[in-house]
């Protein structure tokens, strides 16, 4: 058995898988098609480029995403480690400078002696004994056809939408205020308050604005966790007030009252020169975005660094194809990871890469992969992917509801979540101690070098 693994795709999942393998002394051939062939949403040739939000969501242990990240830290996750190093202010969430994040991940992966990076499109499933396909939601047509034929099912498609990013210098901060909801995390968000008349005018313009044309696919639907703002608005005049424009937990210091509606902006880079519009994923035409979003107080003169856009996400019907280790049932040694595997979100994609990377290391040494305990967030994610009903499977973010319930009742939700997290981390530590590698030293993590401004 050769101790070398082929990985197709240099996104979050592919890079995390490569890192986990390299840490265990397994050689990696990592294939990334950019810049030889790009996609509609990528702008650079860097590995792990974030094309949607710059947020990896909540960081606290009473949040499922926070638990998942903490488990990944304990498994020496590259993605979470670098995210921690290049974080930008975002309240209790973990948000990053997206350019610096991709740069650091690229350097770390390419700098491993165990990793060989290949630039160019892969059009067929790897025939190597052990391989990981982590090509993401925009898998090239040729490889997508190969994957579709392999799993024996048509792919399912949904559209994923990206929020606009604006120049900080173009904003009128006199019309905004800084605060996080309920005062959690400091003054990390720029809030653009709207009165009732302003909101109704904005809502009317939004639902009448012209959208970009979509391509026709066999199955077309939006992932509910990432709906375009105009789709939310189309469901009723009040729906935005319970979604991306909800004012709860915010008080305008100039009036001492809660605004009727709020648009939040989140810092997008360390220099605070760019801000992203939180929850404002959109498929509006670019000219319409400028016209409609400039109706928001403080954004009247906004210059757009990046317009919102919409793109296809492709994933396999995981319960009919994958094990909890993200290994395919049909071909042991072949793994899927990332959004292609049927998970949703940056952290979940990286987590699936971690699971596939650890599993592939076992396979490369002639052993079957071990599934993580189901009472951990990592294990629960694998169980959801493999054990859900394949007839109506949809991608999901990590949630406490995916973990088995406690053996005792706790009425308070926050305390219950903390108890679930404590149990998960204890279970993970027992699992780690029992791994075959527990008695050997993993290849060390190199220090991240400080950068000057």
C-alpha positions as CSV (number, residue, x, y, z in Angstrom):
1,X,0.0,0.0,0.0
2,X,1.4,3.4,-1.1
3,X,1.4,6.1,1.5
4,X,0.4,8.8,-1.0
5,X,-3.1,10.3,-1.5
6,X,-4.5,12.3,-4.5
7,X,-6.7,15.3,-3.6
8,X,-8.7,17.1,-6.3
9,X,-9.7,20.6,-5.3
10,X,-7.8,23.3,-3.4
11,X,-10.6,24.8,-1.4
12,X,-11.2,24.7,2.3
13,X,-11.9,20.9,2.4
14,X,-9.0,20.0,0.0
15,X,-6.5,22.1,1.9
16,X,-7.7,20.8,5.3
17,X,-7.5,17.2,4.1
18,X,-4.0,17.8,2.6
19,X,-2.9,19.2,5.9
20,X,-4.2,16.3,8.0
21,X,-2.5,13.9,5.7
22,X,0.8,15.8,5.7
23,X,0.7,16.0,9.5
24,X,0.6,12.2,9.6
25,X,3.5,11.9,7.2
26,X,1.4,10.8,4.2
27,X,2.4,12.2,0.8
28,X,-0.2,14.3,-1.1
29,X,-0.7,15.3,-4.7
30,X,-3.1,18.3,-4.5
31,X,-4.7,19.3,-7.8
32,X,-6.2,22.8,-8.2
33,X,-7.5,23.9,-11.6
34,X,-7.1,27.6,-11.0
35,X,-5.6,29.7,-12.6
36,X,-5.5,27.4,-15.7
37,X,-9.3,27.3,-15.5
38,X,-11.2,29.6,-13.3
39,X,-14.9,29.9,-12.1
40,X,-17.5,32.6,-12.3
41,X,-16.9,33.6,-8.6
42,X,-13.2,33.1,-7.9
43,X,-10.9,36.1,-8.3
44,X,-7.5,34.7,-7.5
45,X,-5.4,31.6,-7.9
46,X,-4.9,31.2,-4.2
47,X,-6.0,28.1,-2.3
48,X,-8.9,28.3,0.1
49,X,-10.3,31.5,-1.5
50,X,-13.5,32.6,0.3
51,X,-16.0,33.6,-2.3
52,X,-19.1,34.3,-0.2
53,X,-19.0,35.8,3.3
54,X,-15.8,36.3,5.3
55,X,-17.5,34.9,8.4
56,X,-17.0,31.4,9.9
57,X,-19.9,32.1,12.2
58,X,-20.1,31.8,15.9
59,X,-17.1,31.0,18.1
60,X,-18.7,30.4,21.5
61,X,-19.4,26.9,22.8
62,X,-23.1,27.6,23.2
63,X,-23.2,27.7,19.4
64,X,-22.9,24.6,17.3
65,X,-20.5,26.2,14.9
66,X,-18.3,27.2,17.9
67,X,-18.2,23.7,19.1
68,X,-17.3,22.3,15.7
69,X,-14.4,24.8,15.4
70,X,-13.2,23.9,18.9
71,X,-13.2,20.3,18.0
72,X,-11.2,21.1,14.8
73,X,-8.7,23.1,16.9
74,X,-8.1,20.0,19.0
75,X,-7.5,18.0,15.8
76,X,-4.9,20.6,14.7
77,X,-7.1,22.1,11.9
78,X,-5.2,24.3,9.5
79,X,-8.3,26.2,8.4
80,X,-9.4,27.2,12.0
81,X,-5.8,27.9,13.1
82,X,-5.3,30.4,10.3
83,X,-8.7,31.8,10.7
84,X,-7.9,32.5,14.4
85,X,-4.6,34.2,13.3
86,X,-6.2,36.6,10.7
87,X,-9.5,37.3,12.4
88,X,-11.2,40.7,12.1
89,X,-13.7,42.3,14.5
90,X,-17.1,40.6,14.2
91,X,-18.6,40.4,17.7
92,X,-18.8,36.9,18.9
93,X,-18.3,35.5,15.4
94,X,-15.1,34.4,13.8
95,X,-14.6,36.5,10.7
96,X,-11.4,36.8,8.7
97,X,-9.4,39.1,6.3
98,X,-10.3,37.0,3.3
99,X,-7.2,37.9,1.2
100,X,-4.8,37.3,4.1
101,X,-6.6,34.1,5.0
102,X,-6.2,32.6,1.5
103,X,-2.6,33.8,1.3
104,X,-1.7,32.1,4.6
105,X,-3.4,28.8,3.8
106,X,-1.7,28.7,0.4
107,X,1.7,29.3,2.0
108,X,1.1,26.7,4.7
109,X,-0.1,23.9,2.3
110,X,2.5,24.6,-0.4
111,X,5.2,24.8,2.2
112,X,4.7,21.2,3.4
113,X,7.4,18.9,2.0
114,X,4.8,16.1,1.8
115,X,2.5,18.1,-0.5
116,X,3.0,18.4,-4.3
117,X,0.7,21.1,-5.8
118,X,-0.4,20.6,-9.4
119,X,-2.2,23.4,-11.3
120,X,-4.6,22.2,-14.0
121,X,-8.1,20.8,-14.5
122,X,-8.8,17.1,-13.5
123,X,-11.5,15.8,-15.8
124,X,-11.8,12.2,-14.5
125,X,-12.2,10.6,-11.1
126,X,-8.7,9.7,-9.8
127,X,-7.9,6.0,-10.2
128,X,-5.4,6.1,-7.3
129,X,-5.9,3.6,-4.4
130,X,-6.7,6.5,-2.1
131,X,-8.2,9.8,-3.3
132,X,-10.3,12.7,-2.1
133,X,-12.6,14.7,-4.4
134,X,-13.2,18.1,-2.9
135,X,-13.9,20.2,-6.0
136,X,-16.6,22.3,-4.4
137,X,-19.9,23.7,-5.6
138,X,-18.5,24.8,-9.0
139,X,-17.0,21.5,-10.1
140,X,-16.1,21.6,-13.7
141,X,-18.6,20.1,-16.1
142,X,-16.4,17.2,-17.2
143,X,-15.6,16.1,-13.7
144,X,-19.2,16.6,-12.6
145,X,-20.3,14.2,-15.3
146,X,-17.8,11.7,-14.0
147,X,-19.1,12.0,-10.4
148,X,-22.7,11.8,-11.5
149,X,-22.0,8.6,-13.4
150,X,-20.1,7.2,-10.4
151,X,-22.8,7.8,-7.8
152,X,-25.5,6.5,-10.1
153,X,-27.8,9.5,-9.4
154,X,-28.4,12.8,-11.0
155,X,-26.8,15.7,-9.2
156,X,-29.0,18.0,-7.2
157,X,-28.5,21.7,-7.7
158,X,-29.2,24.7,-5.7
159,X,-28.1,28.3,-6.1
160,X,-25.9,30.0,-3.7
161,X,-25.8,33.8,-3.6
162,X,-23.0,36.2,-2.5
163,X,-23.3,39.5,-0.6
164,X,-21.9,42.8,-1.9
165,X,-18.8,44.4,-0.5
166,X,-18.5,48.2,-0.3
167,X,-15.6,50.7,0.1
168,X,-15.4,52.0,3.6
169,X,-14.4,55.5,2.4
170,X,-17.6,55.7,0.4
171,X,-19.9,55.3,3.4
172,X,-21.6,58.1,5.3
173,X,-20.9,56.9,8.9
174,X,-22.7,59.9,10.3
175,X,-26.0,58.1,9.4
176,X,-24.9,54.8,11.1
177,X,-23.9,53.6,14.5
178,X,-21.6,50.8,15.7
179,X,-22.9,48.0,17.9
180,X,-23.3,44.3,18.1
181,X,-26.7,42.7,18.9
182,X,-27.4,42.8,22.7
183,X,-24.0,44.3,23.2
184,X,-22.2,41.0,22.6
185,X,-18.7,41.3,21.2
186,X,-18.3,45.1,21.3
187,X,-19.0,47.6,18.5
188,X,-18.0,45.4,15.7
189,X,-20.8,46.0,13.2
190,X,-21.8,49.2,11.4
191,X,-25.5,49.5,11.6
192,X,-27.6,51.4,9.0
193,X,-31.0,52.2,10.6
194,X,-34.1,52.7,8.6
195,X,-37.4,54.3,9.6
196,X,-40.7,52.7,8.7
197,X,-41.2,54.8,5.6
198,X,-37.6,54.3,4.5
199,X,-38.0,50.5,4.9
200,X,-41.2,50.3,2.9
201,X,-39.7,52.3,0.1
202,X,-36.6,50.1,0.1
203,X,-38.7,46.9,0.2
204,X,-40.8,48.1,-2.7
205,X,-37.8,48.9,-4.8
206,X,-36.2,45.6,-3.9
207,X,-39.0,43.4,-5.0
208,X,-39.4,45.3,-8.3
209,X,-35.7,45.3,-9.1
210,X,-34.5,43.3,-12.1
211,X,-32.6,40.1,-11.4
212,X,-29.9,38.5,-13.4
213,X,-31.0,35.5,-15.6
214,X,-30.4,32.1,-14.2
215,X,-29.3,29.1,-16.3
216,X,-31.8,26.2,-16.5
217,X,-30.9,23.1,-14.6
218,X,-32.9,20.0,-14.0
219,X,-33.3,20.8,-10.3
220,X,-33.4,24.4,-9.2
221,X,-33.8,25.6,-5.7
222,X,-32.2,27.9,-3.1
223,X,-30.6,26.6,0.1
224,X,-32.8,28.1,2.8
225,X,-29.8,29.2,4.9
226,X,-28.5,31.4,2.1
227,X,-31.5,32.9,0.4
228,X,-31.1,36.0,-1.8
229,X,-32.4,39.0,0.0
230,X,-34.9,39.7,-2.8
231,X,-36.3,36.2,-2.4
232,X,-36.8,36.8,1.3
233,X,-38.5,40.1,0.5
234,X,-40.8,38.5,-2.0
235,X,-42.3,36.3,0.7
236,X,-44.0,39.3,2.4
237,X,-43.4,42.9,3.4
238,X,-42.4,42.0,6.9
239,X,-40.1,39.0,6.2
240,X,-36.9,41.0,6.0
241,X,-37.6,42.3,9.6
242,X,-37.3,38.8,10.8
243,X,-34.2,38.1,8.7
244,X,-31.2,40.2,7.5
245,X,-32.9,43.5,8.5
246,X,-34.1,42.5,12.0
247,X,-33.6,45.3,14.5
248,X,-33.8,43.2,17.7
249,X,-30.9,43.6,20.2
250,X,-29.9,47.0,18.7
251,X,-30.5,50.5,20.1
252,X,-29.6,53.6,18.0
253,X,-27.6,55.8,20.5
254,X,-28.8,58.9,18.7
255,X,-32.5,58.2,19.5
256,X,-32.3,55.8,22.4
257,X,-34.8,53.6,20.6
258,X,-34.7,50.5,18.5
259,X,-34.8,51.2,14.8
260,X,-37.7,50.0,12.6
261,X,-35.1,48.1,10.5
262,X,-31.4,47.7,10.3
263,X,-28.8,46.7,7.6
264,X,-25.6,45.5,9.2
265,X,-22.1,45.9,7.6
266,X,-19.2,43.7,8.7
267,X,-15.5,44.5,8.4
268,X,-14.1,42.4,5.5
269,X,-10.4,43.0,5.9
270,X,-7.9,43.9,8.6
271,X,-7.4,47.4,7.2
272,X,-11.1,48.1,7.6
273,X,-11.2,49.4,4.1
274,X,-14.0,47.1,2.9
275,X,-17.3,46.1,4.5
276,X,-19.7,43.3,3.5
277,X,-23.5,43.7,3.7
278,X,-24.5,41.0,6.2
279,X,-27.2,38.6,4.9
280,X,-27.6,40.5,1.6
281,X,-26.9,37.7,-0.8
282,X,-28.4,38.7,-4.1
283,X,-29.0,37.9,-7.7
284,X,-29.9,41.4,-8.7
285,X,-28.3,42.9,-11.8
286,X,-25.3,45.0,-10.9
287,X,-26.9,48.3,-11.9
288,X,-29.9,47.4,-9.8
289,X,-27.8,46.6,-6.8
290,X,-26.2,50.0,-7.0
291,X,-29.6,51.7,-7.4
292,X,-31.5,49.8,-4.7
293,X,-28.8,49.4,-2.1
294,X,-27.9,53.1,-2.3
295,X,-31.4,53.7,-0.8
296,X,-30.0,52.4,2.5
297,X,-29.0,55.3,4.9
298,X,-25.3,55.7,4.9
299,X,-24.9,53.9,1.6
300,X,-26.1,56.7,-0.7
301,X,-22.6,57.1,-2.2
302,X,-21.5,53.5,-1.7
303,X,-18.8,52.2,-4.1
304,X,-19.0,48.5,-4.6
305,X,-15.8,46.5,-4.4
306,X,-17.7,43.4,-5.3
307,X,-21.3,43.1,-6.4
308,X,-23.5,40.3,-5.1
309,X,-23.9,37.4,-7.5
310,X,-25.4,34.0,-7.7
311,X,-23.9,30.7,-8.7
312,X,-24.7,27.0,-8.8
313,X,-23.9,24.7,-6.0
314,X,-23.6,21.0,-6.8
315,X,-23.5,18.1,-4.4
316,X,-24.0,14.4,-4.3
317,X,-26.9,12.6,-2.6
318,X,-24.7,11.8,0.3
319,X,-26.9,9.2,2.2
320,X,-27.0,7.0,-0.9
321,X,-23.3,7.2,-1.5
322,X,-21.1,8.0,1.5
323,X,-20.1,6.6,4.9
324,X,-19.8,8.7,8.0
325,X,-16.1,8.9,7.3
326,X,-17.0,10.6,3.9
327,X,-15.7,7.5,2.1
328,X,-17.8,6.2,-0.8
329,X,-19.6,2.9,-0.2
330,X,-19.0,1.8,-3.8
331,X,-15.2,2.2,-3.8
332,X,-13.3,2.1,-0.5
333,X,-10.4,4.5,-0.7
334,X,-12.3,7.2,-2.6
335,X,-13.6,10.0,-0.4
336,X,-15.8,13.1,-1.1
337,X,-15.3,16.2,1.0
338,X,-16.5,19.8,1.1
339,X,-19.8,21.1,-0.4
340,X,-19.6,18.4,-3.0
341,X,-20.2,15.9,-0.2
342,X,-23.5,17.5,0.9
343,X,-22.4,19.8,3.8
344,X,-23.1,23.5,3.9
345,X,-20.9,26.3,5.1
346,X,-17.2,27.1,5.4
347,X,-16.6,25.4,8.7
348,X,-18.6,22.3,7.7
349,X,-16.7,22.0,4.5
350,X,-13.3,22.3,6.2
351,X,-14.6,19.8,8.8
352,X,-15.5,17.3,6.1
353,X,-12.0,17.7,4.7
354,X,-10.6,17.0,8.1
355,X,-12.7,13.8,8.4
356,X,-11.8,12.7,4.9
357,X,-8.1,13.5,5.5
358,X,-7.9,11.5,8.7
359,X,-9.8,8.6,7.0
360,X,-7.6,8.7,3.9
361,X,-4.5,8.5,6.2
362,X,-5.9,5.2,7.6
363,X,-6.6,3.9,4.1
364,X,-3.1,4.9,2.8
365,X,-1.7,2.6,5.5
366,X,-4.0,-0.3,4.8
367,X,-6.5,0.3,7.6
368,X,-10.2,1.0,7.5
369,X,-11.1,4.6,8.5
370,X,-12.6,5.2,12.0
371,X,-15.8,7.1,12.3
372,X,-15.7,9.9,14.9
373,X,-18.1,9.5,17.9
374,X,-21.6,10.6,17.1
375,X,-21.8,12.7,20.2
376,X,-19.1,15.0,18.8
377,X,-19.9,17.7,16.3
378,X,-17.5,16.1,13.8
379,X,-19.1,12.7,14.2
380,X,-22.7,14.1,14.1
381,X,-21.9,15.8,10.8
382,X,-20.7,12.5,9.4
383,X,-23.7,10.7,10.7
384,X,-26.1,13.3,9.1
385,X,-24.4,13.0,5.7
386,X,-24.5,9.2,5.7
387,X,-27.7,8.4,7.6
388,X,-30.3,11.0,6.5
389,X,-33.2,10.0,4.3
390,X,-31.9,10.1,0.7
391,X,-35.3,10.8,-0.7
392,X,-35.3,14.4,0.5
393,X,-31.7,15.1,1.4
394,X,-30.5,18.7,1.6
395,X,-27.2,20.2,2.8
396,X,-27.1,21.4,6.3
397,X,-25.1,23.5,8.7
398,X,-23.9,22.0,11.9
399,X,-26.6,22.2,14.6
400,X,-27.0,20.9,18.1
401,X,-30.1,19.0,16.9
402,X,-27.7,16.7,15.0
403,X,-26.1,15.5,18.2
404,X,-27.7,12.8,20.4
405,X,-29.7,14.2,23.3
406,X,-28.3,14.3,26.9
407,X,-29.2,11.5,29.3
408,X,-30.7,14.1,31.6
409,X,-33.0,17.0,31.1
410,X,-31.8,20.6,31.2
411,X,-34.5,23.2,30.6
412,X,-32.4,26.2,30.0
413,X,-31.3,26.2,26.3
414,X,-27.9,27.9,26.8
415,X,-27.0,25.5,29.7
416,X,-28.1,22.5,27.6
417,X,-26.0,23.6,24.7
418,X,-22.9,24.1,26.9
419,X,-23.5,20.6,28.4
420,X,-23.7,19.1,24.9
421,X,-20.4,20.9,24.1
422,X,-18.7,19.7,27.2
423,X,-19.8,16.1,26.5
424,X,-18.6,16.4,22.9
425,X,-15.2,17.6,23.9
426,X,-14.7,14.9,26.5
427,X,-15.8,12.3,23.9
428,X,-13.4,13.7,21.4
429,X,-10.5,13.6,23.8
430,X,-11.2,9.9,24.6
431,X,-11.3,9.2,20.8
432,X,-8.1,11.1,20.2
433,X,-6.3,9.1,22.9
434,X,-7.4,5.8,21.3
435,X,-6.2,6.7,17.8
436,X,-3.3,4.6,16.6
437,X,-1.3,7.9,16.2
438,X,-1.9,8.9,19.8
439,X,1.4,7.4,20.9
440,X,3.5,9.0,18.1
441,X,4.4,12.6,17.5
442,X,2.6,14.1,14.5
443,X,4.7,16.3,12.2
444,X,4.9,19.7,13.9
445,X,2.9,22.7,13.0
446,X,5.1,25.5,11.7
447,X,4.7,28.9,13.4
448,X,2.8,31.5,11.5
449,X,5.1,34.4,10.9
450,X,3.9,37.9,11.9
451,X,3.4,40.3,9.1
452,X,4.1,44.0,9.0
453,X,1.3,46.3,7.9
